[in-house]
């Protein structure tokens, strides 16, 4: 075994996205990545109580390399040594932060995909262009092998409209120095 693993519950759809993005079921982040920075801040000692069994189809495994390293704690303002040989369990706050990190990556990938696929091709004003936006959302979901769900397609379409409206608003506002 190369290292220890932490399991994070992310949901079935996000798990499929992560498996396609990281080319496998186990995520192996580099030591100096933002994801490892978040994980290191929230590592705890292994608890003596038994962990709750999480559904396997909604969880991802993140490999922790065996290493010693200094970690800065924001809450105490101190630097302490973090050895993943002993500190190999994510706190509850850590689970939320890692899940939010993955959700933000999903949204970012979605917005980049839609920007490249839609922007400049369609005026987004006519009904035919609106249908093409839904087709692009479906294509994004199929690219990551995510099951098509009407609610998910509608949610991502609304998210795209909000993102697009927000960016148009910022593009129209004057630059203040």
ZIZI-V577091 format. One record per helix or strand of 3 or more residues. SS is the DSSP state (A for helix, B for strand). FROM is the first residue (numbers start at 1). TO is the last residue. If there is no record, write none. Layout:
BEGIN
SS&FROM&TO / SS&FROM&TO
END
This chain:
BEGIN
B&3&9 / A&12&21 / A&34&41 / B&43&45 / A&56&58 / B&59&65 / B&68&73 / B&78&83 / B&87&90 / A&92&118 / A&127&143 / A&150&172
END
